[in-house]
C-alpha cells in the first residue's frame, strides 16, 4: 500500500480495467454511490487521476471530458483509508461489463499537439444548438408551471420541435455518402434513481421510442442505455429528464389529501400508466410533425427515416444480441387510471405551425 491511497497503483489499474469493460466516469460514480457514497467519492478521485494521466498520452473524447468535470465535484475531501481502498477494489472488480459502441481508452488515438477537431458541414452546427435551446426553454417552462394542461401543451410543442429537428438532421445525413445509410449511430447512458425505478425506465423508453431511439435497461445498476443518432439522443435526454420531473410533480399533487394515493402500489401504477400514455401521445405528435414536414417539403422522407431506423436497429442488436423483454406485473387500478389521466390532460395535436 502506498502512502497516498488515492494513487494506489492497484486502484488506478482497477479503474482502467473498468474502462475496458465498458464503464465510463459518470457510470462508476453513479453505480457505487447507490449503496456506498464514500466509495463513490473515493472512486471519483481515482477517476480524475486516471483520466488526467490518460490525457497526457491520448486524445480524450469530449463526452469523457464533460463527465470528468461532473465527477471531479465528488472527489474533494474524500478520506483515503486503507480499508476503503480495499473495499473499492473489490467493488470495481465485481462490476459487470457494459456493452458500448466505440473504442475503450486503450484504443484511443494518440494526442497530437496543435491539432483540432475536423470542420463540419457547418449547417448542423448552426441549427442544432438553436433547436436544442428552444426545446430546453419549452421544457423549463413546462417544469415550472403549476398547471398540468400548460405543462402538457409545452411538452407537446417541445416534442414537435424535436421531431422537426430530427427530420432536418435526417435530410442533412441523407446527403452524406461517407457513412452507411448516412447515420452515425452511438450510445449514451441515463442514470436513474429509486424509488419506482422500473416505472421511471418505462418513461425513458417511451420517450426514446417516440424519437427513433432504442433502449436497454440495467435495472440493478439504475442505468438505461440509449442507442440512436446524436441529435435524437440529445432530444431524448432533454425530454425524458423534464418528464421525470413533471411526473413526480403530478404524482405529488395526486397524493395530497388521499392516503391511498400515497401507497407504493398506487404510485408505481401511476408512473407506469403515465409512461404508457405519454409514449402514445408523443408518438402521435411525431407522426403529425412528419406528415406536416412531408407536405411542406414536398419530398418523400420515408427512405431517409427508414435508413436511420435500420442503422439504429443494427447497432442496437449488435450491442444486445440476447436482450430479454421484461413484462410488468399487475398494478393498482386506481393508480393506473389516475396516471393516464395525468398524462392525458391536454390535446397534443399541433394547432399552429412551429415558429421558424
Buried (B, 14 or more C-beta within 10 A) or exposed (E): EEEEBBBBEBBBEBBBEBBEBBBBBBBBBBBBBBEBEBBBBBBBBBBBBBBEEBBEEBBBBEBBEEBBEEBBEBBEEBEBEEEBBBBBBEBBEEBEEBBBBEEBBEEBEEEEEEEEEEEEEEEBEEBBEEBBEBBEEBBBBBBEBEEBEBBBBBBBBBBBBBBBBBBBBBBBBBEEEEEEBBBBBBBBBBBBEEEBBBBBBBBBBBBBBBBBBBBBBBEEBBBBBBBBBBBBBBBBBBBBBBBBBBBBBBBEEBBEEEEEBBBEBBBBBBBBBBBBBBBBBBBBBBEBBBEBBBEEEEEEBEEBBEBBBEBBEBBBEEBBEEEEEEEEEEBBEBBBEBBBBBBBBBEBEBEEEBEE
